[in-house]
């Protein structure tokens, strides 16, 4: 804990001064907090494992609708984020494990996919590998709508199995691995198992 408190978390580039609140998730049983701009559906902080550090970060880099507040004010919102979320009603939806990220198949429309989109900065200039481009073509998907296509791919994989849906698997694997590369700060590090699993599925 002392080591984390001594660590200074830099704000995410371009995401300073947002009006927002505090959310949390658990990864391998450890709780992480993060700032969230609900109006923009945007993650506005790194994942921070210590509540006092999260409160201090928010006091410096975040706002409420009535302006700036000190760390003690934000500490109450950090505490609230342990038991409640304004993003998802089912608390189990914000519980993750490295093994689950590595071996699981995300549910279409899941909180995990929502977080990847809200935290990441999707790069529309991605060059598709040949097999993924061919899969898009066979499925009749528009390469420019990768985010919209992934739910359909995941739904088919979960219903029929990955072996029965090789084109959907190729698109989903590419999307999940690429999404992790788009994550800022320590989000990419902590969600790296998702990309590792996508590479071998």
Residue pairs with C-beta under 8 A, 6 or more apart in sequence:
1 50
4 49
4 50
4 53
5 50
5 52
5 53
7 53
9 45
9 46
9 48
9 53
9 57
9 185
10 46
10 185
11 44
11 45
11 57
11 61
12 43
12 44
12 45
12 46
12 184
12 185
13 184
15 37
15 42
15 43
15 44
15 45
15 184
16 44
16 61
17 61
17 62
17 63
18 35
18 37
18 40
18 42
18 44
18 62
18 63
19 37
19 39
19 62
19 63
19 64
19 65
20 35
20 36
20 37
20 38
20 42
20 44
20 62
20 63
21 35
21 36
21 38
21 77
21 81
21 86
22 33
22 34
22 35
22 36
22 54
22 58
22 74
22 77
22 78
22 80
22 81
23 33
23 34
23 35
23 36
23 81
23 85
23 86
23 87
23 94
24 31
24 32
24 33
24 34
24 78
24 81
24 82
24 85
24 94
25 31
25 32
25 34
25 47
25 94
25 95
25 96
25 115
26 32
26 94
26 95
26 96
27 96
27 97
27 98
27 190
28 96
28 97
28 98
29 97
30 49
31 49
31 82
32 47
32 48
32 49
32 190
33 45
33 47
33 48
33 49
33 51
33 54
33 78
33 81
34 43
34 44
34 45
34 46
34 47
34 48
34 54
35 43
35 44
35 45
35 54
35 57
35 58
35 61
35 62
36 42
36 43
36 44
36 86
36 87
36 118
37 43
37 44
38 86
41 117
41 118
42 118
43 115
43 118
43 119
43 184
43 187
44 61
44 62
45 54
45 57
45 58
45 61
45 62
46 184
46 185
46 186
46 187
47 185
47 186
47 187
47 190
48 54
48 57
51 75
51 78
51 79
52 71
52 75
54 74
54 78
55 71
55 72
55 74
55 75
55 77
55 78
56 71
56 74
58 71
58 74
58 77
58 78
59 68
59 69
59 70
59 71
59 73
59 74
62 74
63 69
83 91
85 91
85 94
87 94
87 111
87 114
88 94
88 111
93 110
93 111
94 111
96 112
98 193
99 193
101 112
101 191
101 193
101 194
101 197
102 193
102 194
102 196
102 197
103 197
104 197
105 154
105 157
105 158
105 162
105 172
105 201
106 112
106 113
106 154
106 176
107 154
107 158
108 150
108 151
108 152
108 154
108 155
108 158
109 151
112 194
113 150
113 151
116 176
116 179
116 180
116 182
116 183
116 191
117 147
117 179
119 183
119 184
119 187
120 179
120 182
120 183
120 184
120 187
121 182
121 184
122 147
122 179
122 182
123 178
123 182
124 144
126 146
126 178
128 136
128 143
128 174
129 174
131 170
132 170
132 171
132 174
133 143
135 166
135 167
135 168
135 170
135 171
136 142
136 143
136 149
136 171
138 167
139 149
139 153
139 167
139 168
139 171
141 149
141 171
142 149
146 171
146 175
147 175
149 171
149 175
150 171
150 172
150 175
150 176
152 168
153 165
153 168
153 169
153 171
153 172
153 175
154 168
154 172
156 165
156 168
157 165
157 168
157 169
157 172
162 168
162 169
162 201
169 201
172 198
173 198
173 199
173 201
174 198
176 194
176 195
176 197
176 198
177 194
177 195
177 198
177 199
179 194
180 188
180 191
180 192
180 194
180 195
180 198
181 188
181 195
183 191
